[in-house]
Amino acid sequence: MRRALISVSDKTGIVELGRRLEAAGVEILSTGGTARTLREAGVAVRDVSEFTGFPEILDGRVKTLHPRVHGGILALRGREEHRRQMEEHGLEPVDAVVVNLYPFRETVSRPGASFEEIVEQIDIGGPSLIRAAAKNHRDVAVVVDPADYGRLAEAAGGGAPLTGEERLALAAKAFRHTAAYDAVIAGYLTERAGVRFPERLTLTYDLVQTLRYGENPHQPGAFYRGPFAGPSTLAGAKQLHGKELSYNNLLDADAAVRLVREFEGPAAAAIKHTNPCGVGWGDNLAEAFARAYEADPVSIFGGIIAVNRPLDGETARRMKDIFLEIVLAPAFTPEASEILTTKKNLRLLEIAGLAEPGEEGDFARTVSGGLLVQGPDAALEVPQSWRPVTKRVPSAQELAQLALAWRVVKHVKSNAIVLVHGRRTVGVGAGQMNRVGSARIAIAQAGEWAKGAVMASDAFFPMSDTVEEAAKAGVTAIVQPGGSIRDEESIRAADEAGIAMVFTGVRHFRHG
């Protein structure tokens, strides 16, 4: 290794690498801030402008885009014609390229950054250098990650040379680096241009951790973070205690976070297999959790709890003797932490902003050979806009309970039925192949609490059987979207039973 070009935005480890390469007799070419950092550390550097015989121009926009640089990188060392052309044009080989790119993502994330500032962080020369070196990786080592500096320095200093497999791995990482960089730029500009579903969808995610396995032990799994995931997201959560999270833990935790954010007042949601098994509301968090527990004290075993207020000592004491997998909260008081950390396997996750509605982007899920993308289920609905369709209209108390039930039912797998009594769910029917089946499950779970409860259905009733089951159980009011060709049958059944029913005009199917 005779010559290395170093030009980095992230200066982590660059001085140590420069010193080791210099000690190994490697000539270092560099530009701008990188050259200045190395010189200030006493590392000898040759400016790229001296190497090319051409100055940096256009406010530094053009520095390394020159045949002497790219010829030195792209020349195939074993090809006679390339060697001849290099001699003819006085080109010198570049044997290593150490480059990472302008902080585009960081600039987009910075509050108040202007469009002009953001555009200036679109790197041109850096990706060109990386791609050229990665293409010619058999002859040129390309390094984009400070974690790989040590191995490069070792090879340059007379240690084991880089193997073909190592060079290939570095090239693959380099192309992932530039691909992710371009994906972020494409996503930002696409959104700014107002294009909702572009002809090509470019996504990039950063590895958070590999998981022990996926949904089952024979399935490998991993957790990735989106490029702009903030601290108010599951990907930005801070784990304060407990063992490593699993694939299923993360799925359930996400469901819990999305549900508990639906409520303005103190609320607690218990999740099992991505469905709510108990949701409670109260004047304080301890009261809300007690109601969530009472909603289904059997299913909460091994469940995941999310609350939308800082977790206090009283609530923690109520949780302590229940087997739970995860507790999520916007914060934990010192007393609550002391109580819950006595359970060594219980994971405590802190998510900032859990007390506030989350801003959700589009949802994507894979299908065989493709990807489905849709906007979030964020329809703005207020009970005052719902249409009463029965002779009896809901009382103010029933309407308040219906509103709570409606917020929960959108988070239950369709076909979904939710019963609410007082300030908690008392029955949840999820994912059945017919709606009346879900209703029967919810009613059976509610038992005596079904009498005087209200019911929410995520989609319309195709026939009157669900209303008839509700009437037999003593349900007093129902909220559903309406829209069936047989709506009149359900309305008539409700009138005969004295049930108040309202139509929302919006459905909330949740298939996955």
C-alpha positions as CSV (number, residue, x, y, z in Angstrom):
1,M,0.0,0.0,0.0
2,R,1.7,3.1,-1.2
3,R,-1.0,5.8,-1.3
4,A,-4.3,6.4,0.5
5,L,-6.9,9.0,-0.1
6,I,-8.7,10.1,3.1
7,S,-11.6,12.5,3.2
8,V,-14.2,12.1,5.9
9,S,-17.0,14.0,7.5
10,D,-17.0,11.8,10.6
11,K,-13.5,12.3,12.0
12,T,-13.8,9.5,14.6
13,G,-10.5,7.6,14.7
14,I,-9.0,9.4,11.7
15,V,-6.0,10.8,13.5
16,E,-4.9,7.3,14.8
17,L,-5.4,5.8,11.3
18,G,-3.4,8.6,9.8
19,R,-0.5,8.1,12.2
20,R,-0.4,4.4,11.6
21,L,-0.5,4.8,7.8
22,E,2.2,7.4,7.9
23,A,4.3,5.1,10.1
24,A,3.8,2.4,7.5
25,G,5.2,4.7,4.8
26,V,1.9,5.3,3.1
27,E,1.5,8.7,1.4
28,I,-1.8,10.3,2.5
29,L,-3.8,12.4,0.1
30,S,-6.6,14.6,1.7
31,T,-8.8,17.6,1.3
32,G,-10.3,20.4,3.4
33,G,-11.2,19.7,7.0
34,T,-9.7,16.2,7.0
35,A,-6.3,17.5,5.8
36,R,-6.4,20.2,8.5
37,T,-7.3,17.7,11.3
38,L,-4.5,15.4,10.3
39,R,-1.9,18.2,10.0
40,E,-2.9,19.6,13.4
41,A,-2.2,16.1,14.8
42,G,1.3,16.1,13.1
43,V,0.4,13.7,10.3
44,A,2.1,14.5,7.0
45,V,-0.6,15.1,4.3
46,R,-0.4,15.9,0.6
47,D,-3.3,18.0,-0.7
48,V,-5.4,16.5,-3.5
49,S,-5.1,19.8,-5.4
50,E,-1.3,19.4,-5.4
51,F,-1.7,15.7,-6.5
52,T,-4.0,16.7,-9.4
53,G,-2.4,20.0,-10.3
54,F,-5.8,21.6,-10.2
55,P,-7.3,23.7,-7.4
56,E,-10.5,23.1,-5.5
57,I,-13.2,25.2,-7.1
58,L,-16.8,26.3,-6.7
59,D,-16.7,26.7,-2.9
60,G,-15.2,23.2,-2.6
61,R,-17.9,21.5,-4.6
62,V,-15.2,20.2,-7.0
63,K,-12.1,18.7,-5.3
64,T,-11.6,15.1,-6.1
65,L,-13.5,14.8,-9.4
66,H,-10.3,14.6,-11.6
67,P,-8.8,11.9,-13.9
68,R,-5.6,11.8,-11.8
69,V,-7.7,10.7,-8.8
70,H,-10.2,8.4,-10.4
71,G,-7.7,7.0,-12.9
72,G,-5.5,6.1,-9.9
73,I,-8.4,4.4,-8.3
74,L,-10.0,2.6,-11.2
75,A,-6.9,1.3,-13.1
76,L,-6.8,-2.4,-13.1
77,R,-3.3,-3.2,-11.9
78,G,-3.0,-6.5,-13.7
79,R,-4.1,-5.1,-17.1
80,E,-1.2,-4.1,-19.4
81,E,-3.2,-1.6,-21.3
82,H,-4.2,0.2,-18.1
83,R,-0.5,0.3,-17.0
84,R,0.5,1.7,-20.3
85,Q,-2.1,4.5,-20.1
86,M,-1.2,5.4,-16.6
87,E,2.4,5.8,-17.6
88,E,1.4,7.8,-20.7
89,H,-0.7,10.2,-18.7
90,G,1.6,10.3,-15.6
91,L,-1.1,8.8,-13.3
92,E,-0.1,7.4,-9.9
93,P,-2.1,4.5,-8.2
94,V,-4.3,5.1,-5.2
95,D,-4.4,1.9,-3.2
96,A,-6.9,2.8,-0.4
97,V,-9.9,5.1,-0.2
98,V,-11.1,6.1,3.3
99,V,-14.2,8.2,2.9
100,N,-17.5,8.9,4.6
101,L,-20.1,11.3,3.5
102,Y,-21.5,14.8,4.3
103,P,-24.0,14.8,7.2
104,F,-27.1,15.0,5.1
105,R,-29.3,13.1,7.5
106,E,-28.1,15.0,10.5
107,T,-28.7,18.3,8.7
108,V,-32.3,17.3,7.8
109,S,-32.9,16.4,11.5
110,R,-31.5,19.7,12.8
111,P,-34.3,22.1,13.7
112,G,-34.4,25.2,11.6
113,A,-32.2,23.9,8.8
114,S,-33.0,25.6,5.5
115,F,-33.6,23.8,2.2
116,E,-30.4,25.4,0.9
117,E,-28.3,24.2,3.8
118,I,-29.7,20.7,3.4
119,V,-29.0,20.6,-0.4
120,E,-25.4,21.7,0.3
121,Q,-25.0,18.5,2.3
122,I,-25.6,16.3,-0.8
123,D,-22.1,14.8,-1.3
124,I,-21.0,14.4,-4.9
125,G,-17.3,13.6,-4.8
126,G,-17.5,11.3,-1.8
127,P,-19.9,8.8,-3.4
128,S,-17.9,8.9,-6.6
129,L,-14.7,8.0,-4.8
130,I,-16.4,5.2,-2.7
131,R,-18.1,3.7,-5.7
132,A,-14.9,3.8,-7.8
133,A,-12.9,2.1,-5.1
134,A,-15.6,-0.5,-4.4
135,K,-15.9,-1.3,-8.1
136,N,-12.1,-1.9,-8.2
137,H,-11.9,-3.5,-4.7
138,R,-9.6,-6.3,-5.8
139,D,-6.9,-3.6,-6.2
140,V,-8.2,-0.8,-3.9
141,A,-9.2,-1.1,-0.3
142,V,-12.3,1.0,0.4
143,V,-13.2,1.9,4.0
144,V,-16.3,3.8,5.0
145,D,-16.6,2.7,8.7
146,P,-14.2,3.7,11.5
147,A,-14.7,0.2,12.8
148,D,-12.6,-1.1,9.9
149,Y,-9.7,1.4,10.3
150,G,-7.7,-1.0,12.5
151,R,-7.7,-3.8,10.0
152,L,-6.6,-1.4,7.2
153,A,-3.8,0.0,9.3
154,E,-2.7,-3.6,10.2
155,A,-2.5,-4.6,6.5
156,A,-0.7,-1.4,5.6
157,G,1.8,-1.9,8.4
158,G,3.0,-5.3,7.3
159,G,0.4,-7.4,9.0
160,A,-1.7,-10.0,7.1
161,P,-2.7,-8.5,3.8
162,L,-6.4,-8.0,3.2
163,T,-7.9,-11.1,1.7
164,G,-10.2,-11.2,-1.3
165,E,-13.1,-12.0,1.0
166,E,-12.3,-9.0,3.2
167,R,-12.0,-6.7,0.2
168,L,-15.3,-7.9,-1.1
169,A,-16.9,-7.4,2.3
170,L,-15.6,-3.9,2.5
171,A,-16.9,-3.2,-1.0
172,A,-20.3,-4.5,-0.1
173,K,-20.4,-2.3,3.0
174,A,-19.3,0.7,0.9
175,F,-22.2,0.2,-1.6
176,R,-24.6,-0.1,1.4
177,H,-23.2,3.2,2.7
178,T,-23.8,5.1,-0.6
179,A,-27.1,3.3,-1.2
180,A,-28.4,4.3,2.2
181,Y,-27.1,7.9,1.7
182,D,-28.9,8.2,-1.6
183,A,-32.1,6.6,-0.2
184,V,-32.3,9.3,2.5
185,I,-31.8,12.0,-0.1
186,A,-34.4,10.5,-2.4
187,G,-36.9,10.2,0.4
188,Y,-36.4,13.7,1.6
189,L,-36.7,15.3,-1.9
190,T,-39.6,13.0,-2.8
191,E,-41.5,14.1,0.3
192,R,-40.7,17.8,-0.4
193,A,-41.9,17.4,-4.0
194,G,-45.2,16.1,-2.7
195,V,-45.0,12.7,-4.3
196,R,-46.8,10.2,-2.1
197,F,-46.2,6.9,-3.9
198,P,-43.1,7.2,-6.3
199,E,-42.4,4.9,-9.2
200,R,-39.5,3.5,-7.2
201,L,-39.5,3.2,-3.4
202,T,-36.1,3.5,-1.8
203,L,-36.0,2.6,1.9
204,T,-33.0,2.4,4.2
205,Y,-32.8,1.2,7.8
206,D,-29.9,0.9,10.3
207,L,-29.4,-2.2,12.3
208,V,-30.2,-1.8,16.0
209,Q,-29.5,-5.4,17.0
210,T,-29.7,-9.0,15.7
211,L,-32.3,-10.9,17.7
212,R,-32.0,-14.4,19.2
213,Y,-34.6,-15.5,16.6
214,G,-37.8,-14.2,14.9
215,E,-41.3,-15.3,15.8
216,N,-40.1,-18.8,16.3
217,P,-36.7,-20.3,17.3
218,H,-36.1,-21.6,13.8
219,Q,-36.5,-18.2,12.2
220,P,-33.6,-15.7,12.3
221,G,-34.5,-12.1,13.1
222,A,-33.2,-8.6,13.4
223,F,-34.4,-5.1,14.5
224,Y,-33.7,-2.1,12.3
225,R,-34.2,1.7,12.9
226,G,-35.5,4.2,10.3
227,P,-33.2,7.0,9.4
228,F,-35.2,9.7,11.2
229,A,-36.6,7.6,14.1
230,G,-36.8,9.9,17.1
231,P,-36.8,9.3,20.9
232,S,-40.7,9.2,20.8
233,T,-40.7,6.0,18.7
234,L,-40.2,2.4,19.7
235,A,-36.9,2.4,17.7
236,G,-35.8,5.3,19.8
237,A,-36.8,3.8,23.1
238,K,-34.3,3.6,25.9
239,Q,-34.1,0.2,27.7
240,L,-33.5,0.9,31.4
241,H,-33.6,-2.7,32.7
242,G,-34.2,-6.3,31.9
243,K,-33.1,-8.9,29.4
244,E,-32.8,-8.5,25.7
245,L,-35.9,-7.8,23.7
246,S,-37.3,-10.5,21.4
247,Y,-39.0,-10.2,18.0
248,N,-42.4,-10.8,19.5
249,N,-41.7,-8.4,22.4
250,L,-41.0,-5.7,19.9
251,L,-44.2,-6.4,17.9
252,D,-46.3,-6.3,21.1
253,A,-44.5,-3.2,22.4
254,D,-45.3,-1.4,19.2
255,A,-49.0,-2.3,19.4
256,A,-49.0,-1.1,23.0
257,V,-47.4,2.2,22.1
258,R,-49.8,2.9,19.3
259,L,-52.8,2.2,21.4
260,V,-52.0,4.1,24.6
261,R,-51.2,7.2,22.6
262,E,-54.9,7.4,21.6
263,F,-55.9,8.8,25.0
264,E,-55.5,12.2,26.6
265,G,-56.1,11.3,30.2
266,P,-54.2,8.7,32.3
267,A,-54.4,5.3,30.5
268,A,-52.9,1.9,30.6
269,A,-53.0,-0.8,27.9
270,A,-52.2,-4.4,28.3
271,I,-51.2,-6.3,25.1
272,K,-51.0,-10.0,24.2
273,H,-50.1,-11.2,20.7
274,T,-50.5,-7.6,19.4
275,N,-54.2,-7.4,20.6
276,P,-55.3,-5.4,23.7
277,C,-56.5,-7.7,26.4
278,G,-57.3,-4.9,28.8
279,V,-57.4,-1.1,28.6
280,G,-58.2,1.2,31.6
281,W,-58.7,4.9,32.2
282,G,-58.6,6.8,35.5
283,D,-58.0,10.0,37.3
284,N,-54.5,8.8,37.9
285,L,-52.2,6.1,36.5
286,A,-52.6,3.6,39.4
287,E,-56.4,3.7,38.9
288,A,-56.0,3.3,35.1
289,F,-53.7,0.3,35.5
290,A,-56.0,-1.3,38.1
291,R,-58.8,-1.2,35.6
292,A,-56.7,-2.5,32.8
293,Y,-55.7,-5.5,35.0
294,E,-59.3,-6.1,36.1
295,A,-60.4,-6.1,32.4
296,D,-58.7,-9.5,32.0
297,P,-56.5,-10.7,34.9
298,V,-55.9,-14.0,33.1
299,S,-54.6,-12.8,29.7
300,I,-52.4,-10.0,31.2
301,F,-50.1,-12.8,32.5
302,G,-46.9,-12.5,30.4
303,G,-48.3,-9.4,28.7
304,I,-46.9,-6.0,27.8
305,I,-48.0,-2.8,29.5
306,A,-47.9,0.7,28.2
307,V,-48.9,3.8,30.1
308,N,-49.1,7.4,29.0
309,R,-47.9,9.0,32.2
310,P,-44.6,8.8,34.1
311,L,-44.8,5.5,36.1
312,D,-45.0,6.2,39.8
313,G,-44.4,4.1,42.9
314,E,-48.1,3.3,43.6
315,T,-48.6,1.9,40.0
316,A,-45.3,0.0,40.2
317,R,-46.4,-1.7,43.4
318,R,-49.6,-2.8,41.7
319,M,-47.5,-4.3,38.8
320,K,-44.8,-5.9,40.9
321,D,-46.5,-9.2,41.6
322,I,-47.8,-9.8,38.1
323,F,-45.7,-11.6,35.5
324,L,-45.1,-9.0,32.8
325,E,-42.7,-9.0,29.9
326,I,-42.3,-5.3,29.3
327,V,-43.5,-2.0,30.9
328,L,-43.3,1.1,28.7
329,A,-43.7,4.6,30.0
330,P,-42.6,8.1,29.2
331,A,-40.6,8.1,32.4
332,F,-40.1,6.1,35.6
333,T,-39.9,7.8,39.0
334,P,-36.9,6.6,41.2
335,E,-39.4,4.8,43.4
336,A,-41.0,3.0,40.5
337,S,-37.6,2.0,39.1
338,E,-36.5,0.7,42.5
339,I,-39.6,-1.5,42.8
340,L,-39.6,-2.9,39.3
341,T,-35.9,-3.5,38.9
342,T,-36.1,-6.2,41.6
343,K,-37.6,-8.3,38.8
344,K,-34.4,-9.1,36.8
345,N,-36.1,-10.2,33.6
346,L,-38.7,-7.4,33.4
347,R,-37.8,-5.0,30.6
348,L,-38.4,-1.3,31.3
349,L,-38.6,0.9,28.3
350,E,-38.7,4.7,28.4
351,I,-40.2,6.4,25.4
352,A,-40.2,10.2,25.4
353,G,-43.5,11.7,24.3
354,L,-45.6,8.6,25.1
355,A,-48.2,10.9,26.6
356,E,-48.7,12.7,23.3
357,P,-50.1,11.5,20.0
358,G,-47.4,10.1,17.8
359,E,-46.8,11.3,14.2
360,E,-46.9,8.2,12.1
361,G,-45.7,7.8,8.6
362,D,-46.7,5.3,6.0
363,F,-47.0,1.6,6.9
364,A,-45.2,-1.0,4.8
365,R,-45.4,-4.8,5.0
366,T,-44.0,-7.5,2.7
367,V,-46.0,-9.8,0.6
368,S,-44.7,-12.6,-1.7
369,G,-42.5,-10.8,-4.2
370,G,-43.5,-7.3,-3.2
371,L,-44.4,-4.6,-0.6
372,L,-47.7,-3.1,0.4
373,V,-47.6,0.6,1.5
374,Q,-50.5,2.6,3.1
375,G,-51.0,5.7,5.1
376,P,-51.6,5.5,8.9
377,D,-55.1,4.8,10.2
378,A,-55.3,8.4,11.6
379,A,-58.8,9.4,10.6
380,L,-59.9,12.3,12.8
381,E,-63.3,11.5,14.3
382,V,-65.3,13.1,17.0
383,P,-68.4,11.6,18.6
384,Q,-70.4,14.8,17.8
385,S,-70.1,13.9,14.1
386,W,-71.5,10.4,14.5
387,R,-75.0,9.8,13.2
388,P,-77.6,8.3,15.5
389,V,-79.7,5.8,13.6
390,T,-82.0,4.4,16.3
391,K,-85.0,5.8,18.0
392,R,-83.0,6.1,21.2
393,V,-79.8,8.2,21.0
394,P,-76.9,7.6,23.4
395,S,-76.8,9.4,26.7
396,A,-73.8,11.7,27.3
397,Q,-72.3,8.9,29.5
398,E,-72.8,6.3,26.8
399,L,-71.4,8.5,24.2
400,A,-68.2,9.0,26.2
401,Q,-67.9,5.2,26.7
402,L,-68.5,4.6,23.0
403,A,-65.7,7.1,22.2
404,L,-63.3,5.1,24.3
405,A,-64.4,1.8,22.9
406,W,-64.0,3.2,19.3
407,R,-60.4,4.2,20.1
408,V,-59.6,0.7,21.3
409,V,-61.4,-1.3,18.5
410,K,-59.2,0.2,15.8
411,H,-56.2,-1.6,17.5
412,V,-57.8,-5.0,17.6
413,K,-57.4,-7.5,14.7
414,S,-60.4,-7.6,12.5
415,N,-63.1,-8.8,12.8
416,A,-63.0,-6.7,16.0
417,I,-65.5,-6.2,18.8
418,V,-64.8,-4.3,22.0
419,L,-67.1,-3.9,25.1
420,V,-66.5,-1.1,27.6
421,H,-68.1,-0.7,30.9
422,G,-67.4,2.3,33.1
423,R,-63.8,3.2,32.4
424,R,-62.3,0.0,31.2
425,T,-62.7,-2.7,28.5
426,V,-64.6,-5.7,29.8
427,G,-64.5,-7.8,26.6
428,V,-62.4,-8.0,23.4
429,G,-63.2,-10.3,20.5
430,A,-60.4,-10.3,17.9
431,G,-59.5,-11.8,14.6
432,Q,-62.5,-14.2,14.1
433,M,-63.6,-15.2,10.7
434,N,-67.1,-13.8,11.3
435,R,-68.2,-10.8,13.3
436,V,-70.8,-12.5,15.5
437,G,-68.1,-14.9,16.5
438,S,-66.0,-12.0,17.8
439,A,-69.0,-10.6,19.5
440,R,-69.7,-13.9,21.3
441,I,-66.1,-14.0,22.5
442,A,-66.2,-10.5,23.8
443,I,-69.5,-11.0,25.6
444,A,-68.4,-14.3,27.2
445,Q,-65.3,-12.6,28.5
446,A,-67.3,-9.7,29.9
447,G,-69.7,-12.0,31.7
448,E,-71.9,-10.0,34.1
449,W,-70.1,-6.8,33.1
450,A,-71.7,-7.0,29.6
451,K,-74.9,-5.8,31.2
452,G,-74.9,-2.0,30.9
453,A,-71.8,-2.1,28.7
454,V,-71.4,-0.4,25.3
455,M,-70.1,-2.1,22.2
456,A,-67.8,-1.0,19.3
457,S,-67.4,-2.9,16.0
458,D,-64.5,-2.0,13.6
459,A,-66.7,-2.6,10.6
460,F,-70.4,-2.8,9.7
461,F,-72.7,-5.6,10.7
462,P,-73.6,-7.8,7.6
463,M,-76.7,-8.9,9.4
464,S,-78.5,-8.4,12.7
465,D,-77.1,-11.4,14.6
466,T,-74.4,-9.3,16.4
467,V,-77.0,-6.8,17.6
468,E,-79.2,-9.7,18.8
469,E,-76.3,-11.1,20.8
470,A,-75.6,-7.7,22.3
471,A,-79.2,-7.3,23.3
472,K,-79.3,-10.7,25.0
473,A,-76.2,-9.7,27.0
474,G,-77.6,-6.4,28.1
475,V,-75.4,-4.0,26.0
476,T,-77.0,-0.6,26.0
477,A,-75.3,1.2,23.1
478,I,-73.3,0.4,19.9
479,V,-70.9,2.3,17.7
480,Q,-70.2,0.9,14.2
481,P,-69.3,2.4,10.8
482,G,-72.6,1.4,9.0
483,G,-72.7,0.9,5.3
484,S,-74.1,-2.6,5.0
485,I,-76.9,-3.2,2.5
486,R,-78.7,-4.8,5.5
487,D,-78.2,-1.9,7.9
488,E,-82.0,-1.6,8.4
489,E,-82.1,-5.1,9.9
490,S,-79.5,-4.2,12.5
491,I,-81.2,-0.8,13.2
492,R,-84.6,-2.6,13.7
493,A,-83.1,-5.2,16.1
494,A,-81.5,-2.4,18.1
495,D,-84.8,-0.5,18.3
496,E,-86.6,-3.6,19.4
497,A,-84.1,-4.0,22.3
498,G,-83.9,-0.4,23.2
499,I,-80.3,-0.1,22.2
500,A,-78.9,3.2,21.0
501,M,-76.7,2.9,17.9
502,V,-74.6,5.4,16.0
503,F,-72.8,5.2,12.7
504,T,-69.4,6.7,12.3
505,G,-69.1,6.4,8.5
506,V,-65.4,5.2,9.0
507,R,-64.2,1.6,9.4
508,H,-61.0,0.5,11.1
509,F,-60.1,-2.9,9.6
510,R,-56.7,-4.1,11.0
511,H,-55.5,-7.1,9.2
512,G,-51.9,-7.2,10.3
